[in-house]
Amino acid sequence: MKKSNRYVTLLLTLFLSMVIGAIFMWLVGYHPLDAYVQLFKGAFIGKVNLGTTLQKFVPILLTGLGFAVAAKVDCFNAGIEGELYLGAMAAAWAGHYVTFLPGILHILFCFLVAMVAGALWAAIPAILKVKWNVNEICVCILSTYVAKYFCSWLCNGPLTAGSGIPQTPNVTDDALLPKILDPSQANFGLFIGIAIIAYIGWFIYKSTIGLKFQMVGLNKKNAEYLGVNVKKVVIQGMMVSGALGGIAGAIEVLGSYGYFLDNFSLNIANDGMLASLIVWNDILLVPVMSLFVAALKAGALSMERFAGVPRSVVDTITAVFIIFATMETLFQFSKGKFAARKKKKQESSKSEGGKSV
């Protein structure tokens, strides 16, 4: 599909999903226009509301980018939630226990260990996939549970703060990311996320390694024929994906909470995966969809409080979004099958005509 067509399709999908959501609200007795006005206000009007949207946007963006990068090497990284957890735990450990580094170096070290933790965890399903052809989706899903329970054990046991709450001790003040838009939880992680968008865009579309990623994702056999080490590239792609998940976890700890809290992620990575899947893992469109999903999440409370519409409606709109995106993909697939069938029919008719002559 051409990129221009993708943008038009995305806008149409946005519009249609909102229309379906409005019809659904009207059928169950709510006022759609009032609900959407409250949703918009709750997401963007006022420092707290806008800050909440931006705070939710960053981890959704980074996990969505991570999923899209894995898709470039033909991998389905369903375990990015686990990489987020391990990255968050690694940053919490480094932020509290590593005290000999000053200021910015301490923050950079926290991000480094978070990236390493996420990358190494993502390497496990990648290695199993390229060495023994193990399905990475199954490994990722199962490994996510291992990562979450391991982090839960750490913050309830060896790394507990001892306050009766399942959390680690607070990170030191010099490891915290500066806040923006007080009194919201928005922080400097927003600018880190924007910088990462620019870097990943350059990395995938301009760098030599990024071009290898695309070659492997499009056709592994052709890439191998051209001299690309496909196994190595797949592992590299998954490790970059895991590192992005680790960064997302580090930003949550260093920017939003100041410590690791057990079960702090309310399906953040799943929202990122959905944002990426809806836009066909297009890295340039992931930020747009991530902001939209974050606005839905942030504005849902205001819509529920002031318009009386339950949050489940937001989940309904998101589900409709996914359905339309899937239908569009199915349409493209069926159109391709129809074109192939038509071509085959034309060829057969030509051959029959030649025989009759």
Protein Blocks (a to p, Z undefined) as FASTA:
>chain_A
ZZklmmmmmmmmmmmmmmmmmmmmmmnopafklmmmmmmmmmmgojklmmmmmmmmmmmm
mmmmmmmmmmmnopacfklmmmmmmmmmmmmmmmmmmmkbghjlmmmmmmmmmmmmmmmm
mmmmmmmmmmnopafklmmmmmmmmmmmmmmmmmmmmmpghlopacdddddfklpccdeh
iabfbdfklmmmmmmmmmmmmmmmmmmklmmmmmmmmommlmmmnopafklmmmmmmmmm
mmmmmmmmmmmmmmmnopacehkbgoklmmmmmmmmmnoopaklmmmmmmmmmmmmmmmm
mmmmmnopafklmmmmmmmmmmmmmmmmmmmmmmmmmmmmmmmmmmmmmmmmmmmZZ
